[in-house]
Amino acid sequence: MKRALVIEDQADNMVLICRLLEKYGYSTIQATSGLAGVELALKERPDFIILDIQLPDVDGIEVLRRIRAEAGSHVPVIAMTSYAMAGDRERLLAAGCDGYIEKPINTKVVVSQIEQVIRRRGVETGHGGSAGDDPDGALVPNGVVDEDIDHRR
């Protein structure tokens, strides 16, 4: 089972992202701060990382810099952020992110977006089907959330 490290300080975003990934066959490791994310990235060696950019202790670009300095560039890092200003996507990709997903996320396509990035980097996906297909009709178990998430700070 492929493992994703999710670095996200907002609890509801963390729950949604982890549930979506788990539904499609990924196990998740959670960090609620940038420094904890760096520590877990180095200790746990996940297959890919979902990285919020606005974190309470150090920003996501600094987290990315530290991970890349210590672990190299073999682990795909996908920025998932509400940064939506002109040039932010390009700035994050230039800083070393492998992908960029803007919040609010669309729960119907976000796993597919993640898989496009990790496939480009040569990481196999966590399930046998397409993330765009929802085999049992509910993107999140028990129907807890089935809408876009928008928790901008």
C-alpha positions, -999 to 999 in steps of 0.1 A, spaced: 0 0 0 14 34 -10 18 59 18 11 96 17 23 122 42 -3 149 45 10 181 61 -21 202 69 -29 223 99 -67 226 94 -84 196 110 -113 195 86 -90 197 56 -68 169 70 -98 146 76 -112 152 41 -79 147 23 -70 116 43 -104 100 39 -102 105 1 -68 90 -2 -77 61 21 -108 54 0 -85 49 -30 -61 26 -13 -34 49 2 -24 48 38 -18 82 53 6 98 78 -5 131 93 14 162 104 -3 193 116 28 216 114 57 222 91 83 210 115 64 178 123 60 173 86 98 175 80 104 151 108 79 126 95 91 129 59 126 120 70 116 93 94 87 76 76 99 80 39 64 83 24 58 76 -13 45 112 -18 37 143 2 6 166 2 18 199 15 -2 229 27 17 261 22 2 282 50 13 264 82 15 278 117 52 274 124 72 275 91 57 280 57 54 252 32 82 265 10 106 262 39 92 227 47 99 218 11 134 232 12 142 212 43 128 180 30 146 184 -3 179 192 15 177 161 37 158 135 16 166 147 -20 141 151 -47 129 116 -53 97 120 -32 69 138 -51 56 168 -32 23 183 -42 13 217 -29 -24 219 -19 -31 255 -10 -54 284 -11 -27 305 -25 -44 317 -57 -25 348 -67 -11 352 -101 23 335 -102 19 314 -71 16 282 -90 47 289 -109 66 301 -78 57 268 -60 67 246 -89 100 266 -93 106 261 -56 105 223 -61 69 212 -58 60 185 -84 24 196 -85 -1 223 -74 -37 218 -64 -57 249 -55 -82 250 -27 -111 247 -26 -104 211 -37 -129 193 -59 -135 160 -41 -146 144 -74 -112 149 -91 -86 156 -64 -73 120 -62 -70 118 -99 -51 151 -99 -27 137 -73 -22 105 -92 -14 124 -124 15 140 -105 28 109 -89 26 88 -121 47 115 -138 73 109 -111 72 71 -115 52 63 -83 25 36 -87 -9 46 -76 -26 30 -46 -55 12 -62 -64 -7 -93 -91 16 -107 -93 51 -118 -97 78 -91 -123 94 -113 -145 64 -108 -163 61 -75 -172 24 -71 -197 27 -43 -211 62 -51 -198 81 -21 -165 99 -22 -161 99 16 -171 70 38 -205 72 54 -213 103 33 -197 126 59 -185 151 33 -194 152 -4 -187 188 -14 -158 211 -22 -138 223 8 -129 260 12 -112 269 44 -91 298 35 -72 317 61 
